[in-house]
């Protein structure tokens, strides 16, 4: 039941038009009766309900027969000031031409809801006040959404701040207070620039307005180090995510703020450890390269005291094998990348080393190399057996393909697909010494090649072209794995 008494002039039948209102307004009255999303109520000059539309019935829960002739204060929660409050609103509407505000109303079942109301005075042709139009909108859904939004902001694991277009703080959560050191009564209305160091404040207003012109969810200050400023003057590194929020008060910005002090400290520790590891590996490869150079020098010195040509040849072959390994460590030392070796660059450098090592023997030979740098890389653990295998293939071709010392050796490196590469060494020389592989001389090089191919996860094919020999090595490239 309505919490007010019925007035004596309640109409016994349907409500007549307000006195002094033109008959054409009857059509308008019939139209508004069917509006359901807003309560549209016509009041007389005393504030009594004279018209009640479908929207009013849905929002307030009363049928028209229960409200006609009653004072509109009955729609407010029962209290001693409901009547005076209603009359004050009506008087304000007369004085200002309209009254708008948000107030609590009550439904038929006694439940309360927040209502957005608009009061417009209605006047006759002579200007005399004849009544009011009261338009009410139920804000319950918005209120629930706002409460839920506020709850989500408060429960967020990050500091959350909402600012308006002028940069004033409108909303914040408890983590914001803890992070910046301000109490809850200090933050409302505070310029957001007060939470950042002085050096960032000058351009922040321009950046904020630029964001509001093109609002979209995104991180703030991409590529720049951002810092927050505590109340005590201390700075700390932060990350900020920006989200545009449309409100009835205009566009606002919701900022999520994360204190990344711990992350920065961990990052610095990781970078220091990585630098220390890089320095150590660099030193290791440098020392290995130098030690291999000592071995090469010792082998060279030893060969000077050997008279047998076959023994000198063995020492020379050993030197080239060591050089193939030393070049691997030289490239690692130069490039500061200890995870892989660029085979194209390795082949270009090793070709020159090998030709200079064999000097007069290779003087009449031409090595045509097709191995672009950057095309194929191989993991460090495969690099040493790969270098040794390349050494055996080229050395064998230099020494045995052309007995007269003149001819061409072709060396080609290419990609087979995304996971594998193909190394080809070919000549048009005399070919292999015997047709039956079982009767071929078992040189150290021929014994090493299958073992080295296996260590680098490669497939080795030796083709006797007659004339010439063609050797194909198919192997996985960097990152392809052992079973590619």
C-alpha positions, 0 to 999 in steps of 0.5 A: 500500500502507498504510504500516504492518505488519499485526497478527497478530490480523487476522480471516481472514473478515469483521470481528466486532462489537467485543467487549462491544458489544451485538448491536443495534449490528450493525444500526447497523454495517450502516447506517453501512456505506452512508454515502458522504459521510463515512468512518465507521470503527470502531476497537478499543481499540488503534486497529485498524480493525474496520469500514470503510464505503462513505464510507471507501472513497470518501474514502481509496481503500482497499477494506475488505479492505485496511484491516481489522486495520491500525492507523489511523495508516496513514491519516496521511501517512508520518512518524515521528510518525504513530503517536504522533499517533494515540495522542495523539488517542485518549487525548484522546478518552478523556479529554474524551469526544470529540476533534475537529480537522483533520489531513492524511490520505493516500489510497491513491494517496499524495495528501494531503487535509485531513480533519475528524475526530471521535473518539468512544470506545465503551464497554460496559455496564460502562463499559469502553472497547471501541473508537472511532468515527472519523468523517472528512470530506474538506475538499479541496473546501473547502480548494480553495475557500478557496485560490481565495477567498484568491487572489481576495482577494489579486488584487483591485484593491481593498483587501479585509478580512474581519472576524468578528462581534467586528470583528477582522480575520481576512483581508486582502490586500497592498493593505490593507497598502499602503493603511493602512501596516501590515505583514502581522503587525500586521493579524491580530486588529486591531480594524477600528475602528483603521483609521478616524478616532476620530470614527467608532469609537463607532457602528461596532460598533452598525452592524456588528451591525445589518449582521450581523442583516440581511446583504446586499451593499451599499455602506457609509455611503450618503450619508455621507463615509467616511474611512480612517486610516493608521498614520501618522495621515493620513486619506483618503476611501474607499468601502466595499462590504460582503458577508456571508460565512457560515463555519463560524466564524460570519458574517463581513463581507468589505469591499472598500475603494477609496481615492477621493482622486484622484476627490475631487480631480478632482471638486473641480476639476470643480466649481470649473470648473463654478462658474467657467463658471456665473458666466461665463455668468451674467455674459454673459446679464446683460450681454446683457440690459442691452445689449438694454435700452440698445437698447430705450431708444435706440429709445424715444428715437428714436421721440420725434423721429419725426413720421411715424406709420408710422416710429414704428410700425416703431420700436415693433415693433423695441422689442418684438422686442428685448424678446422677446430680452431676456426670454430672457436675463432668465429665464436670469439669474434661473433659473441654468439656461442649457440651456433656457427654460420657455416657459410662464413666458416666455409669462406674462411676455411677455404682460404686457410686450407689453400694456404696450408697446402701451398704448392700442392693446391697452386693449380687447383680452383675451388669454386665456393657457393655458400652464402653467409647467413643461409645455414647455421649449425649448433655448437655441439655439431660445429666441431664434427662438421668442421672436421668433416669439411676438412676431410672432404676438401683435403681428400679432393685436393690431394687425390682428385687431380694427380696432375695438380690442375682442376676444379673442386666445387663446394656448395651449401644450400637449404633443402627445406626449413629443417635441413641443409645440403653440403655438396663437395664434387670434382671431375677428377679420377674418381675413387681408386677401386670399384669395390668399396671393400678393396679401397684403401682404408685411409684415416679420412675415409674412416673418420667421415662416417663417424663425423657424419654420425656425430653431427646427425647427418646422412653421408652419400659418396657417389663415384661419378666416373669421372669425379666424385660427388659427396653429399651431406644432408644435416639438420640446421640450427634448432631442427633437432637430432631426428629432423 
